[in-house]
Structure formats: C-alpha cells, structure tokens
Amino acid sequence: MPLEYDTDYPISTLNHNNLYRIFSLNANDHEYLRYPKGAFSPLTITRRCSQVCMLWRDIIVGAASIWGSCIELNMLAQRRSDWRDEVLRRTSGARLSIYVHRVNAIHQSGIMHTLLVDLLQNHWERIRVLNIAVTSPEDIRDPRILNALGRPAPVLEEFLIQCSEEVTELSVTGGVSQGFHLFSNDARL
C-alpha cells in the first residue's frame, strides 16, 4: 500500500521531480561559507530535510547523487565513523564532490587527513569536484595524496586547492616521481 502524505501545506503539492530538484540545489550550494556565520552546510541541510517527513526522506535517502554532492570532510571527520560510513554508503556509485573548507584542517595524523587519503585512493574515478582549503602546501604533501593527483581524472570537473599562506613557489617534490604530471595530463577540466 503506498504511503499517504499530508497535503495541507503548499509544498506538499510539488511533485517528486520538483522536490528532488530543490534538494539537489541545496546539496550543491557550497557558497554557504560566504553567508553569515552560523549558516548551515549542504550536508546538514540535506540530513535535516531527510528527517522532515516520509516523502522527503524517501526522495533524499534514495538519491545517491544528492549525497555525493555534499561530501564535506569537516562535517564527516568525527571520531566515530557511523555517520561518515552512512553518508558514503548513500552515495552508492554516484560522482563525488569533496570539500575541505577549514584552513589548517588537514593534519597528517588526523581523521580528516585519513578520510581524504581514503577517498582519493579508493574513489578517485568518481570524484567530480575536489575543493580543498589548507594553511600551507605542506598540509597536502603526503605522497598518497600526490600520487592520487597524478592519476587520470576521467570525471573531474572542478579542482581547487586554496592556501591561506602566500605561496611563492609550489613544489611537489617528496613522494612523487620526477616526471609527475597533474592528472597524468588527462582530465575533463
């Protein structure tokens, strides 16, 4: 028997496609950092929307592309991996948009660094967006990260590394070969 949904509110008259489009737009709004302090991240908005009612939950939880659009390491770098594992499971095989927003947030011994390395090593062929903010280039000079960045990037559409320090010279020595080429000179960018 199909679920019945409360139709007393105007938003309940929107069809599934329109609701999906709204949820997708929310999941892809990574401009929230420019909003006033306290603005909610796309991952938080997506999670909260999935808890409003059964209709919204059915649409959001079943939409791998929505979850893949809001892989925010700052929100997923928790000691317990339950939520992180659930978000990654919900992405299924969808393309991933990975964001690390906090400057000085990647420390090679930290959860966020471990998660970033894992995503780059095990899901590289699914990464559509890679947007990382660091304090200095040293924060990402891990050979495992650099090796991933040297692989072909068949679906990568957006690549950004922001550094808060003034960088006068960027060297990728230490962990990569002399013939290193970003994305093996093979990316959609």
Secondary structure, DSSP 4 states (H G I P E B T S, - for coil): -PPP---SSGGGGS-HHHHHHHHHHHHT-GGGGGSPTTPPPHHHHHHHHTTT-HHHHHHHHT-HHHHHTTEEHHHH--SS-HHHHHHHHHHTT--EEEEE-STT---TTSHHHHHHHHHHHHHGGGEEEEEEEESSGGGG--HHHHHHHTS-BTT--EEEEEESS--S-----SSS-TT--GGGG-B--
